[in-house]
Amino acid sequence: MKDTKYLEIIKAPVITEKSENAKNQGKYTFKVDPKANKIEIKEAIEKIFNVKVTSIRTINVKPKKRRVGRYSGFTNRTKKAIVTLAEGQTIDLG
């Protein structure tokens, strides 16, 4: 059984055209908890998907201003992690 601590760190995979093209090079993109650091993200990916992670790059996505009618506010801040796997390893996200 997968530990719930790891499932709280990794929120969802990012599935865009750019991230799909990066899969050919062994790079996968995930939405992660904004408080998580690279070490926690690496442990979570390795435990959940049973793969070997070689490097991680993180991106803090700042909130954007949005309007709905006359009400304005901001989107939530998020964090993305681009995970590079060891040679020959893959993750099945679909």
C-alpha positions in Angstrom: 0.0 0.0 0.0 1.3 3.4 -0.9 2.0 5.8 2.0 -0.5 8.7 2.2 2.4 11.1 3.1 3.8 10.6 -0.4 0.4 11.0 -2.1 0.0 14.3 -0.4 3.3 15.6 -1.8 2.5 14.6 -5.5 -0.8 16.2 -6.5 -1.2 15.3 -10.2 0.8 14.9 -13.4 0.9 17.9 -15.8 -0.3 16.7 -19.2 0.5 19.3 -21.8 2.0 19.2 -25.3 5.3 20.4 -23.9 5.4 17.8 -21.1 4.4 15.0 -23.4 7.3 15.8 -25.7 9.7 15.8 -22.7 8.7 12.2 -21.9 10.9 11.1 -24.8 13.9 12.4 -22.9 12.8 10.7 -19.6 11.4 13.9 -18.0 8.1 13.9 -16.3 6.2 17.0 -14.9 4.1 16.9 -11.7 2.1 19.4 -9.7 3.4 19.1 -6.1 2.8 20.6 -2.7 4.2 24.1 -2.5 5.9 23.3 0.8 7.7 20.2 -0.5 11.4 20.3 -1.2 13.4 18.4 -3.8 14.4 15.6 -1.4 10.8 14.9 -0.4 9.6 15.0 -4.0 12.4 12.5 -5.0 11.4 10.1 -2.2 7.7 10.3 -3.1 8.3 9.7 -6.9 10.6 6.8 -6.2 8.2 5.1 -3.7 5.0 5.7 -5.7 6.2 4.7 -9.1 9.2 2.4 -8.2 11.7 4.2 -10.4 15.2 5.8 -9.9 15.2 9.6 -10.1 18.4 11.3 -11.2 17.5 15.0 -11.0 14.6 17.3 -10.1 13.9 20.9 -11.1 11.2 22.9 -9.4 9.2 25.9 -10.5 7.1 28.1 -8.2 4.1 29.3 -10.1 2.9 32.7 -8.8 -0.8 33.5 -8.4 -2.4 35.3 -11.4 -5.1 37.9 -11.1 -8.5 36.8 -12.4 -11.9 38.3 -12.7 -15.4 36.8 -12.6 -17.9 39.5 -13.5 -17.3 42.3 -11.1 -15.4 40.2 -8.6 -11.6 40.0 -8.8 -9.1 37.8 -7.0 -6.1 35.6 -7.5 -5.5 32.0 -8.4 -3.8 29.7 -5.9 0.0 29.5 -5.9 1.3 26.2 -7.1 4.6 24.3 -7.5 5.7 22.1 -10.4 8.5 19.6 -10.5 10.2 18.3 -13.6 11.6 14.9 -12.7 14.4 13.2 -14.8 14.5 9.4 -14.5 17.4 7.1 -14.9 18.2 5.7 -18.4 15.6 3.2 -19.6 13.0 3.8 -16.9 9.5 5.1 -17.6 6.3 6.0 -15.7 2.9 5.0 -17.1 0.6 8.0 -16.3 -2.4 6.9 -18.5 
